[in-house]
């Protein structure tokens, strides 16, 4: 396998790691799947590989050398070992997620019959729910840009589009003019792993993007750039640049709490779900590969309902 060298470099960087050849084939196949089919970045591949190598090293310590010989209890004990060594619940959860991905891959490809991770729950204390803002706060934020200026009109269009579509900030700043269809009100987003998805824009965002293209983009984009949103120099706006923009408008609107691009993505999902959107549709719009990622927003909605009940019920 072409990735053996990559794995062995990682193994050499982990003190005390004993690389077992019997696992090598499956590791190579999984990493190749992450690179070729999932299109993940080198940093992400590196993190997943390290998590798996630590797990396999643990298995060798308890004399397990076959991927199909692992039982749910073995994984539970491994998570407990991580906890006892001082690893945080969030880090332990990430490692378990990696193991789940590995075994889901092995099961889907027919290398193992049963997936031992299906019965293993995430460590308690790691469910940090995404923080959405209220509709009133969204309105305050979207009203902050001065649309009488080209930059203000650009920022208004970006904020409206971000809240209307739930795009990741990387997807927003990488949009090309050709990715947006203003006639039908849809855009083409390119998410993780370069996966394409079509997302509806809504009338408000559609109108502001059209206004920006007609009256501001040519002022900002002095060349022949295909980027939909550009900085003052006419080049593609960076993620960091937009982070600064949204934070400045949050201060201007006097919202009183930290706002990030992901806050609007969370708000988009929470507000849609709270008004009856189904999980599958929300999953498609957000570009989640696994619906379990989308399901966290049901917890957000439930938490909000409990908060309302406690505040307003006479025996809350």
VEXVEX-698718 format. One line per 4 residues: number of its first residue (from 1); their letters; for each residue x, y, z of N, C-alpha, C. Coordinates in nm, 2 decimals. Layout:
<lozas>
NUM> A> X/Y/Z/X/Y/Z/X/Y/Z | ...;
</lozas>
This chain:
<lozas>
1> XXXX> 0.08/-0.12/0.00/0.00/0.00/0.00/0.09/0.12/0.00 | 0.04/0.23/-0.07/0.12/0.35/-0.08/0.13/0.43/0.05 | 0.04/0.39/0.14/0.03/0.47/0.27/0.10/0.41/0.38 | 0.17/0.30/0.36/0.25/0.23/0.47/0.35/0.33/0.53;
5> XXXX> 0.42/0.40/0.44/0.52/0.49/0.49/0.46/0.60/0.58 | 0.34/0.65/0.54/0.27/0.75/0.62/0.24/0.69/0.76 | 0.19/0.57/0.77/0.15/0.51/0.89/0.27/0.48/0.98 | 0.38/0.44/0.92/0.50/0.41/1.00/0.56/0.53/1.05;
9> XXXX> 0.56/0.64/0.98/0.61/0.77/1.04/0.53/0.81/1.16 | 0.39/0.79/1.15/0.31/0.82/1.27/0.34/0.73/1.39 | 0.36/0.60/1.35/0.39/0.50/1.46/0.52/0.54/1.53 | 0.62/0.58/1.45/0.75/0.62/1.51/0.74/0.74/1.60;
13> XXXX> 0.64/0.82/1.57/0.63/0.95/1.65/0.55/0.92/1.78 | 0.49/0.80/1.80/0.42/0.77/1.92/0.51/0.68/2.01 | 0.55/0.73/2.12/0.64/0.66/2.21/0.58/0.52/2.25 | 0.66/0.42/2.24/0.61/0.29/2.29/0.52/0.21/2.20;
17> XXXX> 0.49/0.27/2.08/0.39/0.20/1.99/0.45/0.08/1.93 | 0.38/-0.03/1.93/0.42/-0.15/1.87/0.33/-0.18/1.75 | 0.38/-0.16/1.63/0.29/-0.17/1.51/0.27/-0.32/1.47 | 0.15/-0.36/1.47/0.12/-0.50/1.44/0.09/-0.51/1.29;
21> XXXX> 0.16/-0.59/1.22/0.14/-0.61/1.07/0.00/-0.66/1.04 | -0.06/-0.73/1.13/-0.19/-0.79/1.09/-0.30/-0.68/1.08 | -0.28/-0.56/1.14/-0.37/-0.45/1.13/-0.34/-0.36/1.01 | -0.22/-0.37/0.96/-0.17/-0.28/0.86/-0.26/-0.27/0.74;
25> XXXX> -0.31/-0.38/0.69/-0.39/-0.38/0.57/-0.52/-0.30/0.59 | -0.58/-0.31/0.70/-0.71/-0.24/0.73/-0.69/-0.09/0.75 | -0.58/-0.06/0.82/-0.55/0.08/0.84/-0.52/0.15/0.71 | -0.44/0.08/0.62/-0.41/0.14/0.49/-0.54/0.16/0.41;
29> XXXX> -0.63/0.06/0.41/-0.76/0.07/0.34/-0.84/0.19/0.39 | -0.85/0.20/0.52/-0.93/0.31/0.58/-0.88/0.44/0.55 | -0.75/0.46/0.57/-0.69/0.59/0.54/-0.70/0.63/0.39 | -0.68/0.53/0.31/-0.70/0.55/0.16/-0.85/0.60/0.13;
33> XXXX> -0.94/0.54/0.21/-1.08/0.58/0.19/-1.10/0.72/0.24 | -1.04/0.76/0.35/-1.06/0.90/0.40/-1.00/1.00/0.30 | -0.89/0.96/0.24/-0.82/1.06/0.14/-0.90/1.06/0.01 | -0.92/0.94/-0.05/-0.98/0.94/-0.18/-1.13/0.97/-0.19;
37> XXXX> -1.20/0.90/-0.10/-1.35/0.91/-0.11/-1.40/1.02/-0.02 | -1.35/1.05/0.10/-1.40/1.15/0.18/-1.33/1.29/0.15 | -1.21/1.28/0.09/-1.14/1.41/0.06/-1.10/1.49/0.18 | -1.07/1.42/0.29/-1.03/1.50/0.41/-0.89/1.56/0.40;
41> XXXX> -0.86/1.66/0.48/-0.73/1.73/0.48/-0.63/1.64/0.54 | -0.50/1.68/0.52/-0.39/1.60/0.58/-0.39/1.61/0.73 | -0.43/1.73/0.79/-0.43/1.74/0.93/-0.54/1.65/0.99 | -0.66/1.64/0.93/-0.76/1.56/0.97/-0.72/1.41/0.97;
45> XXXX> -0.66/1.37/0.85/-0.62/1.23/0.84/-0.51/1.20/0.95 | -0.43/1.29/0.97/-0.32/1.27/1.08/-0.39/1.25/1.21 | -0.49/1.33/1.25/-0.56/1.32/1.38/-0.63/1.18/1.39 | -0.70/1.14/1.28/-0.77/1.02/1.28/-0.68/0.90/1.29;
49> XXXX> -0.57/0.91/1.22/-0.47/0.80/1.22/-0.41/0.78/1.36 | -0.37/0.89/1.42/-0.32/0.89/1.56/-0.41/0.82/1.66 | -0.54/0.86/1.65/-0.64/0.81/1.74/-0.65/0.65/1.72 | -0.65/0.61/1.59/-0.66/0.46/1.57/-0.53/0.39/1.61;
53> XXXX> -0.42/0.45/1.59/-0.29/0.39/1.63/-0.28/0.37/1.78 | -0.33/0.47/1.86/-0.34/0.46/2.00/-0.43/0.34/2.04 | -0.54/0.33/1.98/-0.64/0.23/2.01/-0.58/0.09/1.97 | -0.52/0.08/1.86/-0.46/-0.05/1.82/-0.34/-0.09/1.91;
57> XXXX> -0.27/0.01/1.96/-0.16/-0.02/2.06/-0.22/-0.08/2.19 | -0.33/-0.02/2.23/-0.40/-0.07/2.35/-0.45/-0.21/2.33 | -0.50/-0.24/2.21/-0.55/-0.38/2.18/-0.43/-0.48/2.19 | -0.32/-0.44/2.14/-0.20/-0.53/2.14/-0.16/-0.56/2.29;
61> XXXX> -0.18/-0.46/2.37/-0.15/-0.48/2.51/-0.24/-0.58/2.58 | -0.36/-0.60/2.53/-0.45/-0.70/2.59/-0.46/-0.82/2.49 | -0.36/-0.83/2.41/-0.35/-0.95/2.32/-0.46/-0.96/2.22 | -0.51/-0.86/2.16/-0.60/-0.86/2.06/-0.54/-0.81/1.93;
65> XXXX> -0.53/-0.89/1.83/-0.46/-0.85/1.71/-0.55/-0.86/1.58 | -0.67/-0.89/1.60/-0.77/-0.90/1.48/-0.88/-0.80/1.50 | -0.91/-0.72/1.40/-1.01/-0.62/1.41/-1.15/-0.68/1.44 | -1.17/-0.80/1.39/-1.30/-0.87/1.42/-1.31/-0.93/1.56;
69> XXXX> -1.20/-0.93/1.64/-1.21/-0.99/1.77/-1.24/-0.89/1.88 | -1.26/-0.77/1.84/-1.29/-0.66/1.94/-1.43/-0.66/1.98 | -1.46/-0.66/2.11/-1.59/-0.66/2.17/-1.63/-0.52/2.22 | -1.76/-0.49/2.24/-1.79/-0.36/2.29/-1.73/-0.33/2.43;
73> XXXX> -1.71/-0.44/2.51/-1.65/-0.42/2.64/-1.51/-0.37/2.63 | -1.44/-0.42/2.53/-1.30/-0.38/2.50/-1.29/-0.23/2.48 | -1.38/-0.18/2.40/-1.38/-0.04/2.37/-1.42/0.04/2.49 | -1.52/0.00/2.57/-1.56/0.06/2.69/-1.44/0.07/2.79;
77> XXXX> -1.36/-0.04/2.80/-1.25/-0.04/2.89/-1.14/0.06/2.84 | -1.13/0.07/2.71/-1.03/0.16/2.65/-1.07/0.31/2.68 | -1.19/0.34/2.67/-1.24/0.48/2.70/-1.22/0.50/2.85 | -1.24/0.40/2.93/-1.21/0.42/3.08/-1.07/0.44/3.11;
81> XXXX> -0.98/0.37/3.03/-0.84/0.39/3.05/-0.80/0.53/3.01 | -0.86/0.58/2.90/-0.83/0.72/2.86/-0.87/0.82/2.97 | -0.99/0.80/3.03/-1.03/0.88/3.14/-0.94/0.88/3.26 | -0.90/0.76/3.30/-0.81/0.74/3.41/-0.67/0.81/3.39;
85> XXXX> -0.63/0.82/3.26/-0.50/0.88/3.23/-0.51/1.03/3.23 | -0.63/1.09/3.25/-0.64/1.23/3.25/-0.69/1.29/3.12 | -0.72/1.21/3.02/-0.77/1.26/2.89/-0.91/1.32/2.91 | -0.94/1.44/2.86/-1.07/1.50/2.88/-1.18/1.42/2.81;
89> XXXX> -1.31/1.44/2.86/-1.42/1.37/2.80/-1.43/1.40/2.65 | -1.41/1.53/2.62/-1.42/1.57/2.48/-1.32/1.50/2.39 | -1.19/1.49/2.44/-1.09/1.42/2.36/-1.12/1.27/2.35 | -1.17/1.21/2.46/-1.21/1.07/2.46/-1.32/1.05/2.36;
93> XXXX> -1.42/1.14/2.35/-1.53/1.13/2.26/-1.48/1.14/2.11 | -1.38/1.22/2.09/-1.33/1.23/1.95/-1.26/1.10/1.91 | -1.19/1.04/2.01/-1.12/0.92/1.98/-1.22/0.80/1.95 | -1.33/0.81/2.03/-1.44/0.71/2.01/-1.50/0.73/1.87;
97> XXXX> -1.52/0.85/1.84/-1.58/0.88/1.71/-1.50/0.83/1.59 | -1.37/0.84/1.61/-1.28/0.79/1.51/-1.29/0.63/1.50 | -1.29/0.57/1.61/-1.30/0.42/1.62/-1.44/0.38/1.55 | -1.54/0.46/1.58/-1.67/0.43/1.52/-1.66/0.44/1.37;
101> XXXX> -1.60/0.54/1.32/-1.58/0.56/1.17/-1.51/0.44/1.11 | -1.40/0.39/1.18/-1.32/0.28/1.14/-1.40/0.16/1.12 | -1.48/0.13/1.23/-1.56/0.00/1.23/-1.68/0.01/1.14 | -1.73/0.13/1.12/-1.84/0.15/1.03/-1.79/0.12/0.89;
105> XXXX> -1.67/0.16/0.86/-1.61/0.14/0.73/-1.58/-0.01/0.71 | -1.53/-0.08/0.81/-1.50/-0.22/0.80/-1.62/-0.30/0.78 | -1.73/-0.26/0.85/-1.86/-0.33/0.84/-1.92/-0.31/0.70 | -1.92/-0.19/0.66/-1.98/-0.16/0.53/-1.91/-0.23/0.41;
109> XXXX> -1.78/-0.25/0.42/-1.70/-0.31/0.32/-1.70/-0.46/0.33 | -1.76/-0.51/0.44/-1.77/-0.66/0.46/-1.65/-0.72/0.52 | -1.56/-0.65/0.58/-1.44/-0.70/0.65/-1.48/-0.76/0.78 | -1.58/-0.71/0.84/-1.63/-0.77/0.97/-1.78/-0.78/0.96;
113> XXXX> -1.83/-0.87/1.04/-1.98/-0.90/1.04/-2.05/-0.81/1.13 | -2.00/-0.79/1.25/-2.07/-0.71/1.35/-1.98/-0.58/1.39 | -2.05/-0.47/1.42/-1.98/-0.35/1.45/-1.99/-0.33/1.61 | -1.88/-0.35/1.67/-1.88/-0.35/1.82/-1.90/-0.21/1.88;
117> XXXX> -1.89/-0.11/1.80/-1.91/0.03/1.85/-2.05/0.07/1.86 | -2.15/0.00/1.81/-2.29/0.04/1.81/-2.34/0.05/1.95 | -2.29/-0.03/2.04/-2.35/-0.04/2.18/-2.27/0.05/2.27 | -2.17/0.12/2.22/-2.08/0.20/2.31/-2.13/0.35/2.30;
121> XXXX> -2.16/0.41/2.42/-2.21/0.55/2.42/-2.09/0.64/2.44 | -2.11/0.76/2.40/-2.01/0.87/2.42/-1.99/0.89/2.57 | -1.87/0.93/2.61/-1.85/0.97/2.75/-1.94/1.08/2.79 | -1.99/1.07/2.92/-2.08/1.17/2.97/-2.00/1.30/2.99;
125> XXXX> -2.07/1.41/2.97/-2.01/1.54/3.00/-1.95/1.61/2.88 | -1.97/1.55/2.76/-1.91/1.61/2.64/-2.01/1.68/2.55 | -2.14/1.67/2.58/-2.24/1.72/2.49/-2.25/1.87/2.51 | -2.16/1.95/2.45/-2.17/2.09/2.45/-2.26/2.14/2.34;
129> XXXX> -2.38/2.18/2.37/-2.48/2.21/2.27/-2.44/2.33/2.19 | -2.47/2.33/2.06/-2.44/2.45/1.98/-2.53/2.57/2.03 | -2.47/2.69/2.04/-2.54/2.80/2.09/-2.60/2.89/1.98 | -2.73/2.89/1.97/-2.80/2.97/1.87/-2.84/3.11/1.94;
133> XXXX> -2.87/3.20/1.86/-2.92/3.33/1.91/-3.07/3.34/1.87 | -3.14/3.43/1.94/-3.28/3.45/1.92/-3.30/3.52/1.78 | -3.43/3.52/1.74/-3.47/3.58/1.62/-3.44/3.73/1.63 | -3.47/3.79/1.75/-3.45/3.93/1.77/-3.30/3.97/1.76;
137> XXXX> -3.21/3.88/1.81/-3.07/3.91/1.79/-3.03/3.89/1.65 | -3.08/3.80/1.57/-3.05/3.78/1.43/-3.09/3.91/1.36 | -3.21/3.96/1.39/-3.26/4.08/1.32/-3.17/4.20/1.35 | -3.12/4.21/1.47/-3.03/4.32/1.51/-2.90/4.31/1.44;
141> XXXX> -2.85/4.19/1.42/-2.72/4.17/1.35/-2.74/4.20/1.21 | -2.84/4.15/1.14/-2.86/4.17/1.00/-2.89/4.32/0.97 | -2.94/4.39/1.06/-2.97/4.53/1.04/-2.84/4.62/1.06 | -2.73/4.57/1.11/-2.62/4.65/1.15/-2.54/4.71/1.03;
145> XXXX> -2.52/4.64/0.92/-2.44/4.70/0.81/-2.51/4.82/0.75 | -2.43/4.92/0.71/-2.47/5.04/0.64/-2.48/5.00/0.49 | -2.60/4.98/0.44/-2.61/4.93/0.30/-2.60/5.05/0.20 | -2.57/5.17/0.25/-2.55/5.28/0.16/-2.41/5.28/0.10;
149> XXXX> -2.32/5.20/0.16/-2.18/5.18/0.11/-2.16/5.05/0.04 | -2.07/5.04/-0.05/-2.04/4.91/-0.11/-2.00/4.80/-0.01 | -1.91/4.83/0.08/-1.87/4.73/0.18/-1.99/4.69/0.27 | -2.07/4.79/0.31/-2.19/4.76/0.39/-2.29/4.67/0.32;
153> XXXX> -2.30/4.70/0.19/-2.39/4.62/0.10/-2.34/4.47/0.09 | -2.21/4.46/0.07/-2.15/4.33/0.07/-2.17/4.25/0.20 | -2.15/4.32/0.31/-2.16/4.25/0.44/-2.30/4.22/0.47 | -2.40/4.30/0.43/-2.54/4.27/0.44/-2.57/4.15/0.37;
157> XXXX> -2.53/4.14/0.24/-2.56/4.02/0.16/-2.50/3.89/0.22 | -2.38/3.90/0.27/-2.31/3.79/0.33/-2.38/3.74/0.45 | -2.42/3.83/0.54/-2.49/3.79/0.66/-2.63/3.73/0.63 | -2.70/3.80/0.54/-2.83/3.74/0.50/-2.82/3.60/0.45;
161> XXXX> -2.72/3.59/0.36/-2.70/3.46/0.30/-2.66/3.35/0.40 | -2.57/3.39/0.49/-2.52/3.29/0.59/-2.64/3.24/0.68 | -2.73/3.33/0.72/-2.84/3.29/0.80/-2.94/3.22/0.72 | -2.96/3.25/0.59/-3.06/3.19/0.51/-3.03/3.05/0.47;
165> XXXX> -2.90/3.02/0.46/-2.85/2.89/0.41/-2.78/2.80/0.51 | -2.73/2.85/0.62/-2.66/2.77/0.72/-2.52/2.73/0.66 | -2.47/2.80/0.57/-2.34/2.76/0.51/-2.23/2.77/0.62 | -2.13/2.68/0.60/-2.00/2.70/0.68/-1.93/2.83/0.63;
169> XXXX> -1.85/2.89/0.71/-1.79/3.01/0.67/-1.69/2.98/0.55 | -1.63/2.87/0.55/-1.54/2.83/0.44/-1.62/2.82/0.31 | -1.74/2.77/0.32/-1.83/2.76/0.20/-1.87/2.89/0.15 | -1.90/2.98/0.25/-1.95/3.12/0.21/-1.84/3.20/0.14;
173> XXXX> -1.72/3.20/0.19/-1.62/3.28/0.13/-1.56/3.23/0.00 | -1.59/3.10/-0.02/-1.54/3.03/-0.15/-1.64/3.03/-0.26 | -1.76/3.09/-0.23/-1.86/3.09/-0.34/-1.81/3.17/-0.46 | -1.84/3.12/-0.58/-1.82/3.18/-0.70/-1.95/3.24/-0.76;
177> XXXX> -1.94/3.34/-0.84/-2.06/3.40/-0.90/-2.15/3.30/-0.96 | -2.09/3.20/-1.03/-2.16/3.10/-1.10/-2.23/3.00/-1.01 | -2.19/3.00/-0.88/-2.25/2.90/-0.79/-2.39/2.95/-0.74 | -2.43/3.07/-0.77/-2.55/3.13/-0.72/-2.65/3.15/-0.84;
181> XXXX> -2.77/3.09/-0.83/-2.87/3.11/-0.93/-2.98/3.20/-0.87 | -2.98/3.33/-0.90/-3.07/3.42/-0.85/-3.21/3.41/-0.91 | -3.22/3.35/-1.03/-3.35/3.33/-1.09/-3.44/3.23/-1.02 | -3.38/3.13/-0.97/-3.46/3.02/-0.89/-3.43/3.03/-0.74;
185> XXXX> -3.33/3.10/-0.70/-3.31/3.12/-0.56/-3.24/3.00/-0.49 | -3.14/2.94/-0.56/-3.06/2.83/-0.51/-2.92/2.86/-0.53 | -2.83/2.80/-0.44/-2.69/2.81/-0.47/-2.63/2.67/-0.45 | -2.51/2.66/-0.51/-2.44/2.53/-0.51/-2.32/2.55/-0.41;
189> XXXX> -2.33/2.47/-0.30/-2.22/2.48/-0.20/-2.13/2.36/-0.21 | -2.00/2.39/-0.18/-1.90/2.28/-0.18/-1.85/2.26/-0.04 | -1.89/2.15/0.02/-1.86/2.13/0.16/-1.74/2.04/0.18 | -1.74/1.98/0.30/-1.62/1.89/0.33/-1.61/1.78/0.23;
193> XXXX> -1.48/1.75/0.20/-1.46/1.65/0.10/-1.50/1.69/-0.04 | -1.51/1.82/-0.06/-1.55/1.88/-0.19/-1.69/1.82/-0.24 | -1.78/1.79/-0.14/-1.91/1.74/-0.18/-2.00/1.85/-0.21 | -2.07/1.84/-0.32/-2.17/1.94/-0.37/-2.30/1.92/-0.31;
197> XXXX> -2.37/2.03/-0.28/-2.51/2.02/-0.24/-2.58/2.15/-0.28 | -2.71/2.14/-0.31/-2.79/2.25/-0.35/-2.87/2.30/-0.23 | -2.86/2.43/-0.20/-2.93/2.49/-0.09/-3.02/2.61/-0.13 | -3.14/2.61/-0.08/-3.23/2.72/-0.11/-3.18/2.85/-0.04;
201> XXXX> -3.20/2.97/-0.10/-3.15/3.09/-0.04/-3.26/3.17/0.03 | -3.38/3.16/-0.01/-3.49/3.24/0.05/-3.49/3.38/-0.02 | -3.61/3.44/-0.01/-3.63/3.57/-0.09/-3.55/3.68/-0.04 | -3.53/3.69/0.10/-3.46/3.81/0.15/-3.31/3.80/0.11;
205> XXXX> -3.25/3.69/0.13/-3.11/3.67/0.09/-3.09/3.69/-0.06 | -3.18/3.63/-0.13/-3.18/3.64/-0.28/-3.18/3.78/-0.32 | -3.26/3.86/-0.26/-3.27/4.00/-0.30/-3.15/4.08/-0.26 | -3.09/4.06/-0.15/-2.97/4.13/-0.11/-2.85/4.09/-0.19;
209> XXXX> -2.84/3.96/-0.22/-2.72/3.92/-0.30/-2.74/3.99/-0.44 | -2.86/3.99/-0.49/-2.88/4.05/-0.62/-2.84/4.20/-0.62 | -2.88/4.27/-0.51/-2.85/4.41/-0.49/-2.70/4.43/-0.48 | -2.63/4.34/-0.41/-2.49/4.35/-0.40/-2.42/4.34/-0.54;
213> XXXX> -2.46/4.24/-0.61/-2.40/4.21/-0.74/-2.42/4.33/-0.84 | -2.54/4.39/-0.83/-2.57/4.50/-0.92/-2.50/4.63/-0.89 | -2.49/4.65/-0.76/-2.45/4.79/-0.71/-2.32/4.80/-0.63 | -2.26/4.69/-0.60/-2.14/4.69/-0.51/-2.02/4.61/-0.56;
217> XXXX> -2.05/4.49/-0.62/-1.95/4.40/-0.65/-1.85/4.45/-0.75 | -1.89/4.52/-0.85/-1.80/4.58/-0.95/-1.71/4.69/-0.89 | -1.75/4.75/-0.78/-1.67/4.85/-0.71/-1.56/4.78/-0.64 | -1.59/4.67/-0.58/-1.49/4.59/-0.50/-1.40/4.51/-0.59;
221> XXXX> -1.46/4.44/-0.68/-1.39/4.35/-0.77/-1.34/4.42/-0.89 | -1.22/4.46/-0.89/-1.17/4.55/-1.00/-1.11/4.46/-1.12 | -1.10/4.33/-1.09/-1.04/4.25/-1.20/-1.14/4.16/-1.25 | -1.10/4.04/-1.30/-1.19/3.94/-1.35/-1.21/3.82/-1.26;
225> XXXX> -1.21/3.85/-1.13/-1.22/3.74/-1.03/-1.36/3.68/-1.04 | -1.36/3.55/-1.02/-1.49/3.47/-1.02/-1.55/3.47/-0.88 | -1.48/3.52/-0.78/-1.53/3.51/-0.64/-1.66/3.60/-0.62 | -1.76/3.55/-0.55/-1.88/3.62/-0.53/-1.85/3.74/-0.44;
229> XXXX> -1.78/3.71/-0.33/-1.75/3.81/-0.23/-1.60/3.84/-0.22 | -1.56/3.96/-0.23/-1.42/3.99/-0.23/-1.39/4.09/-0.12 | -1.26/4.11/-0.09/-1.22/4.21/0.00/-1.20/4.34/-0.07 | -1.14/4.44/0.00/-1.12/4.57/-0.06/-1.03/4.57/-0.18;
233> XXXX> -0.94/4.46/-0.18/-0.84/4.45/-0.30/-0.90/4.38/-0.41 | -1.02/4.33/-0.40/-1.08/4.25/-0.51/-1.04/4.11/-0.51 | -0.98/4.06/-0.40/-0.95/3.92/-0.39/-1.04/3.85/-0.30 | -1.04/3.71/-0.30/-1.13/3.63/-0.22/-1.12/3.67/-0.07;
237> XXXX> -1.23/3.69/-0.01/-1.23/3.72/0.13/-1.19/3.60/0.21 | -1.11/3.62/0.31/-1.06/3.50/0.39/-1.16/3.47/0.50 | -1.15/3.35/0.56/-1.24/3.32/0.67/-1.21/3.41/0.79 | -1.08/3.43/0.81/-1.05/3.52/0.92/-1.11/3.66/0.90;
241> XXXX> -1.10/3.71/0.78/-1.16/3.84/0.75/-1.31/3.85/0.78 | -1.38/3.74/0.74/-1.52/3.74/0.77/-1.55/3.73/0.92 | -1.47/3.65/0.99/-1.48/3.65/1.14/-1.48/3.79/1.20 | -1.38/3.87/1.15/-1.37/4.00/1.21/-1.49/4.09/1.17;
245> XXXX> -1.54/4.07/1.05/-1.66/4.14/1.01/-1.78/4.12/1.10 | -1.81/3.99/1.12/-1.93/3.95/1.19/-1.91/3.99/1.34 | -1.79/3.99/1.39/-1.77/4.03/1.53/-1.79/4.18/1.55 | -1.75/4.25/1.45/-1.76/4.40/1.45/-1.91/4.44/1.45;
249> XXXX> -1.99/4.37/1.37/-2.13/4.40/1.36/-2.20/4.36/1.49 | -2.16/4.25/1.55/-2.22/4.21/1.67/-2.20/4.32/1.78 | -2.08/4.38/1.78/-2.05/4.49/1.88/-2.13/4.61/1.84 | -2.14/4.64/1.71/-2.22/4.76/1.67/-2.37/4.74/1.70;
253> XXXX> -2.42/4.62/1.69/-2.56/4.59/1.72/-2.58/4.58/1.87 | -2.48/4.58/1.95/-2.49/4.57/2.10/-2.56/4.45/2.14 | -2.53/4.34/2.08/-2.60/4.21/2.11/-2.56/4.16/2.25 | -2.43/4.19/2.29/-2.40/4.15/2.43/-2.34/4.01/2.45;
257> XXXX> -2.31/3.94/2.34/-2.25/3.81/2.35/-2.17/3.79/2.23 | -2.08/3.69/2.24/-1.99/3.66/2.12/-2.06/3.60/2.01 | -2.04/3.65/1.89/-2.11/3.59/1.77/-2.00/3.55/1.67 | -2.01/3.43/1.62/-1.92/3.38/1.52/-2.00/3.34/1.39;
261> XXXX> -1.94/3.32/1.28/-2.01/3.26/1.16/-2.09/3.14/1.20 | -2.03/3.05/1.28/-2.10/2.93/1.32/-2.22/2.95/1.40 | -2.23/3.07/1.47/-2.34/3.10/1.55/-2.46/3.11/1.46 | -2.45/3.18/1.34/-2.56/3.19/1.25/-2.59/3.06/1.19;
265> XXXX> -2.49/2.97/1.16/-2.52/2.83/1.11/-2.61/2.76/1.22 | -2.57/2.77/1.34/-2.65/2.70/1.45/-2.79/2.76/1.46 | -2.80/2.89/1.45/-2.93/2.96/1.45/-3.02/2.92/1.34 | -2.96/2.91/1.22/-3.03/2.87/1.10/-3.10/2.73/1.13;
269> XXXX> -3.02/2.64/1.18/-3.06/2.50/1.20/-3.17/2.50/1.31 | -3.14/2.56/1.42/-3.23/2.56/1.54/-3.36/2.62/1.50 | -3.36/2.74/1.43/-3.49/2.81/1.40/-3.57/2.72/1.30 | -3.50/2.66/1.20/-3.57/2.58/1.11/-3.64/2.46/1.18;
273> XXXX> -3.56/2.39/1.26/-3.61/2.27/1.33/-3.73/2.31/1.42 | -3.72/2.43/1.49/-3.82/2.47/1.58/-3.95/2.51/1.51 | -3.94/2.53/1.38/-4.06/2.56/1.30/-4.11/2.44/1.22 | -4.07/2.32/1.25/-4.12/2.21/1.19/-4.04/2.14/1.08;
277> XXXX> -3.92/2.19/1.05/-3.84/2.12/0.94/-3.80/1.98/0.99 | -3.80/1.89/0.90/-3.76/1.75/0.93/-3.61/1.74/0.93 | -3.56/1.64/1.00/-3.41/1.62/1.02/-3.34/1.59/0.89 | -3.40/1.51/0.80/-3.34/1.47/0.68/-3.32/1.59/0.59;
281> XXXX> -3.42/1.68/0.58/-3.40/1.80/0.50/-3.29/1.89/0.56 | -3.30/1.90/0.69/-3.20/1.99/0.76/-3.06/1.93/0.74 | -3.04/1.80/0.74/-2.91/1.73/0.72/-2.86/1.77/0.58 | -2.95/1.76/0.48/-2.91/1.79/0.34/-2.86/1.94/0.33;
285> XXXX> -2.94/2.03/0.39/-2.90/2.17/0.38/-2.77/2.20/0.45 | -2.75/2.14/0.56/-2.63/2.16/0.64/-2.51/2.09/0.58 | -2.53/1.99/0.50/-2.42/1.91/0.44/-2.36/1.82/0.54 | -2.44/1.76/0.63/-2.38/1.66/0.73/-2.38/1.53/0.66;
289> XXXX> -2.27/1.46/0.67/-2.26/1.33/0.62/-2.34/1.23/0.70 | -2.35/1.25/0.83/-2.42/1.15/0.92/-2.53/1.23/0.99 | -2.65/1.17/0.99/-2.77/1.24/1.05/-2.75/1.25/1.20 | -2.66/1.17/1.26/-2.64/1.18/1.40/-2.58/1.32/1.44;
293> XXXX> -2.51/1.38/1.35/-2.45/1.51/1.37/-2.57/1.61/1.37 | -2.67/1.60/1.28/-2.78/1.69/1.28/-2.87/1.67/1.40 | -2.87/1.55/1.46/-2.97/1.53/1.57/-2.94/1.61/1.69 | -2.82/1.67/1.70/-2.78/1.75/1.82/-2.88/1.87/1.83;
297> XXXX> -2.93/1.91/1.72/-3.02/2.03/1.72/-3.16/1.99/1.78 | -3.19/1.86/1.78/-3.31/1.82/1.85/-3.30/1.85/2.00 | -3.17/1.83/2.05/-3.14/1.85/2.19/-3.15/2.00/2.22 | -3.11/2.08/2.13/-3.11/2.23/2.15/-3.26/2.27/2.16;
301> XXXX> -3.34/2.22/2.07/-3.49/2.25/2.08/-3.55/2.20/2.21 | -3.52/2.08/2.25/-3.57/2.03/2.37/-3.53/2.11/2.49 | -3.40/2.15/2.49/-3.35/2.23/2.60/-3.42/2.37/2.61 | -3.45/2.42/2.49/-3.53/2.55/2.48/-3.67/2.53/2.54;
305> XXXX> -3.74/2.42/2.50/-3.87/2.40/2.55/-3.87/2.38/2.70 | -3.77/2.32/2.76/-3.76/2.30/2.90/-3.74/2.43/2.97 | -3.66/2.52/2.91/-3.63/2.65/2.96/-3.76/2.73/2.96 | -3.84/2.73/2.86/-3.97/2.80/2.85/-4.07/2.75/2.95;
309> XXXX> -4.07/2.61/2.97/-4.16/2.55/3.06/-4.13/2.60/3.20 | -4.00/2.59/3.24/-3.96/2.63/3.37/-3.99/2.78/3.40 | -3.97/2.86/3.30/-3.99/3.00/3.32/-4.14/3.04/3.33 | -4.23/2.98/3.26/-4.36/3.02/3.25/-4.47/2.93/3.32;
313> XXXX> -4.43/2.81/3.34/-4.53/2.72/3.41/-4.54/2.75/3.56 | -4.66/2.75/3.62/-4.67/2.79/3.76/-4.59/2.69/3.85 | -4.57/2.57/3.81/-4.50/2.48/3.89/-4.37/2.43/3.82 | -4.32/2.52/3.73/-4.20/2.50/3.66/-4.07/2.49/3.74;
</lozas>
